[in-house]
Amino acid sequence: MVSSFFAYFDASKKSGIRESSIQAYILVNSLRACPIMSTTGLYTSGSDSTCEVRRNSALPEVIPELRHIDFKALVKLQDPVEDDVPRKVVEALTAKGVIVDGRLKYWPKDPRYTTDEEDTIFQDMETYSDAILDAGATIMGRQPTARSYCRPRNVEKSEAQNISFKSDGNSFLLDPLGLGAGKGARYMVDSVTKHEYKKHDVATEVNQNRRQALGNAAQMMFADPSRCFRFAVTIENTTMRLWFLSRAFCAVSEPFNFITEYEHYIHFLLATTFNDLEHLGFDPTVSRRIRDDKTVVYEYMVSDKGVVKLYRTVGDSALFTYLSLRLIGRGTRVWRVREVSPDGELIGKEHALKDYWLPEDHQSEGEIQSAIFKLAAKKFGDTDYKQYFMTILHDTIVSHSSLPQLPDTYNQLGTQPSDDKHPTNAHVKSVNTKPVGGSNISSPTTNLSDYPPGVTLRYDPRKHCRVLFDEVGTPVREIRNHSVVFRCLAEGMQGLQVFHAASFVHRDISIGNLLRCEVDKKFICKISDLEYACPYRKRLPIGARQPEIKTGTPSSMAVEVQNGCYLFTADNNDPRNDGETGRHSGGYNLDVPPDYTSTDIPIDVSRHTGDPGAYTSTSNAPLFIHNYLHDVESIWWIGMLFLS
C-alpha cells in the first residue's frame, strides 16, 4: 500500500504533470491556512471583518418559506387550549385603541412615507409588544418568560471578548442567564428574538436585514453551546417576516403587512414569550454553570442504555469549535470534561466530549467505529488493532421534543441575493386603503412570495449526537517536536491499515483528528472523527441521491480529491493493474480486499448516500472515488506541512 503511494507521485511525469508543478503544489498546500480554531475561548480570533466574512459565507443560500398556517404550526403556543388567545388579544387591543379601523395606531403612514428617522419610526415596536404581552398575561393568567425591547444603538454584551452585536430590537429573558446581566446590561445569551427594522424596502435594505438575521443566529449558535435555535423578525417599510433558525433547519414565514395584518405577529410574540426555556431554543441537556471566579462552564447530559450522567467542561476553552460557526451544519464542539457526582462534585479523570449534528440518515461515530472493528477483526483477529482508535465510552443521540418538523412542501427564499437585484415583491403593500392620520397609503397586493408556488428544496433533517471518549489526546497540529510528529504519522499509517482491512476509507485525515494519547503511561497516535468514513466501492441503493465529491480538510486533502477527478492515468502495461482496480485508483494496485456482501457489512450503506466511492444504481460508469491512497496522501501533506 505504501509503495503504491510513492508510485502514485512517480507517475506524475507519465501523466504530464511536471515535477516543478508537484513541488509548487506541495509548497502551496503546506502554506495553506488551516481552519481557524479558538485557542483562547469559544470564539475565533481575528478582525471583526474577517469573522463577518466567514460567518456570511457559512449561511444557507436559500431556506424554506412557509405559509402562515405552517409557520404557526412550527412556532406554537405552549398550550393548545390557548390557540384562541391571539384572537382575544386582538379584541383587547382594539378595545384599548391600539388597533383603529383595522390599522395599528402607531403607524398612521407607511414608514417610507414619513420624514422621521428610522429609529424614531420603529421605537413604538416596544410599546406595541408590551401591549400584546400585557393583554396576553391578563387573558392567560401568567407572566411572560421574555419581553421585547427597542434599543437600536445599544451594543448587547457577550461573555467573551470581541463578540457582541447591535440590533434594532430584541426579546430578552426576564430571568437573565448572562453574567452580570441587568436592566441596563443585557447579554446576548439572554436574547430570544432579534429584530431588524428598515424604513425603506429597497434591495440593499432587504438583503441587509436577511444577512443580519441569519448572521446573528450563526453567531449566537457559535457563542452559546446551550442554544438549539432562536427566532428573528425583519421589517422593511410595512413588510414583516418571521424567522425560525436552528442547527437542524431554518424557515421563514411568507411576508405580510405588519400594520394591517397584525394577527401573525401577535401569535408569534405570544408563542416566543409565554413559553418555557426549552421551547425558546435552550437545550435542556446542556446547563450553564457560573463558577466562583465568574466564568461559565457547561454541564452536558449523556444518556446511554438508560443511564444518565453529567459531564462538566474543564479548562478555559473548548478543544475544537470551528464548525460551530456554521448555522446549518455539524456544529462540532469538543470539550475536556469530568463527570459530575450527584452532589455536584467533579469525580474521575478527564475525558473528551464531542457534541455535533449529523444528517438524520447518517450513522454516528460509534456506529461507524463498531462497523470498522467488526470487519477488521476478520484480518487482525485478536491483535490490538483497536489501539489506533479513540475509546468510546458513550455514544448518544440527543432527543429534542421541542424541535419542530418542517412540512413536506414549501417555497424557497433567497437569503443572499446581490444588492443590485431587488427581491421579487419584497414590499408588501398596505391592504387598508383608508387613510388614518396620513395621506399616503399603499394599494393592495396579491402575490406575496419571493418565488413561484410549487418550487421546492430538499432540506435534510438533522439529529443531535454526543459521544464521550475515554482519552483526551493532543492534536498533531499542537506538537512542535518533529520526531514526535512523524512518529504519530507512522502510527496513523498503521491505523489506516485497519481501515483498509475493513474496506473503509476515512476521507478526512488532518492535523486535527490525529491525536497523540497517553495510554497506560505510553503514547500512541489515534485516529478520530469518523463521521465521514464510509465503505469503499459500494453501490448506491435505488433512489439514492447522487454523491458529493469533496470531503476533508483543504490543507491535507489529496490532489485528486481537490480536483474531483483522476490526475494520474493507468499504465496498461503494468501487470498490477487488474482493470477494475485501476479504474478507481488512477491505475495503481491498492491491494483491495475482496468486496464484502451486504450481509457482511454491519453498517447501513444506504445511510451513506454522501459516499464518493459509489456507483449510481442505473449506470456502470464509475464516479470519482475517494480511495485508500487518498487517505495516505493526507498523511504525506501533513508531513510536508511540518517540513515547510
ABEGO torsion letter per residue (X at the ends): XAAAAAAAAAAAAAAGBBAAAAAAAAAAAAABBBBBBBAAEABBBEBAAAAAAAAAAABBABBBBBBAAAAAAABBBABAAAAAAAAAAAAAAAAAGABBGGBBAABABBAAABABBAAAAAAAAAAAAAAAAAAAAAAAGBBBABBBBBBAABBBBBABBGBBBBBABBBBBABBABBGBBAABBBAAABABBBBBBABABAAAAAAAAAAAAAAAAAAAAABAABABBBBBBBBEABBBBBBBBAABBBBBBBBBAAABAAAAAAAAAAAABBBAAAAGBBAABBBBBBAAGBBBBBBBBBBGGBBBBBBBBEABBABAAAAABABEAGBBBBBBBBBBAAGBBBEBBBBBBBBBBBAABBBAAAAAAAAAAAAAAAAEABBAAAABBBBABBBBBBBAABBBBBABBBBBBABBBAABBBBGABBBBABABBBGBABBBBBBABABABBBGBBBBBBBBBBBBBBBABAEBBAAABABAAAAAAAAAAAAAAAAAAAAAGBBAGABBAAABBBBBBGGBBBBBBBGAAABBBBGBBBBBGBBBBBABBEBAAABBAAAAAGBBABBBBAABAABAGAAAAAAGGBBAGBBBBBBAAABABBAAABAABAABBBAABABBBBBBBAAAAAAAAAAAAAAAAX
